[in-house]
Amino acid sequence: MPSVTVETDSGPVEISRIQDTSNVLTGEWAQTSRACPPFCIQPISPAEGVTTIGELELLDMLTDPDAVVVDSRVTPDFQGGSIPGAVSMPYTEMVDHLAELGCEIDFEGWDCEGAKPVALFCNGPWCGQSPEAIRRIIEAGYPPERIHYYRGGMQVWRLLGLTVTGD
């Protein structure tokens, strides 16, 4: 698939790979090592029942009008460039956004029977923000079988030369 067009708040955006074969990662995205803690390599699955996905599955979710792709990084990271079509829901505030994901508040907390399929990502395989967000929404009542985890995050997305907002 040479490209995918996704709807964003700013209108349609075409996601494709950079065709310049001399393109390289630079800056923080080229960094291979980070101090652990806090930047420890994350497990393939952040919680039981959650499906880990790759880029093609994420592209499918970006074009699915019923699904929500969530950039769970802090706001300055989102503003510095994200996956087109992703919405910003910082990991520290995920539970506050459950209504936007199809859950309803009730006397016991959250009723997530109508929860949408959701995919969360953060900076990369060493980033714990989306795994933390996933665990928090599951604890609040979100069904794990409707959660997808794009473990590669922004580092792998950029490594593959895929379109990034703000670039």
Secondary structure, 3 states (H helix, E strand, C coil): CCEEEEEECCEEEEEEECCCCCCCCCHHHHCCCCCCCCCCCCCCCCCCCCEEECHHHHHHHHCCCCCEEEECCCHHHHHCCCCCCCEECCHHHHHHHHHHHCCEEECCEEECCCCCCEEEECCCCCCCHHHHHHHHHHHHCCCHHHEEEECCHHHHHHHCCECCCCC
